Amino acid sequence: MGVSFSLDGSTNWLANISITIGTSQTNANFYFRNSSIGSSVLTLSSTGLLSDSQIETIVADMPTKISLSVASTTLTAGQVSSPITVNLLNKFDLAYRSFLRHFNFSK
């Protein structure tokens, strides 16, 4: 998904948008979203005016699922498997860090 903008916050999410501030208006609204964790710099510019920027910090959403990853293999009875990794993922399938969780395993 990455970075996108919308004029109404629910539809028409685009990589870039244009906003018009009418002659009788002093401001206009838009919406921003980013599915990548980290910092995003939003920059507003218009010909003949000084531009402005703002840093938005994007943090991970709470984990919504777990996944296991292991190299596909066939084991002989009693043989130890290769390492199995447990991953915490948010709704965008991005890895979630800094979350202490106890897991139960069953066969």
Secondary structure, DSSP 4 states (H G I P E B T S, - for coil): --EEEESSSSS--BSS------TT-S----EEEE-SSEEEEEEE--TTS--EEEEEEE-PPPP-EEEEE-------TTPPPPP-EEEEE-TTS-B--S---------
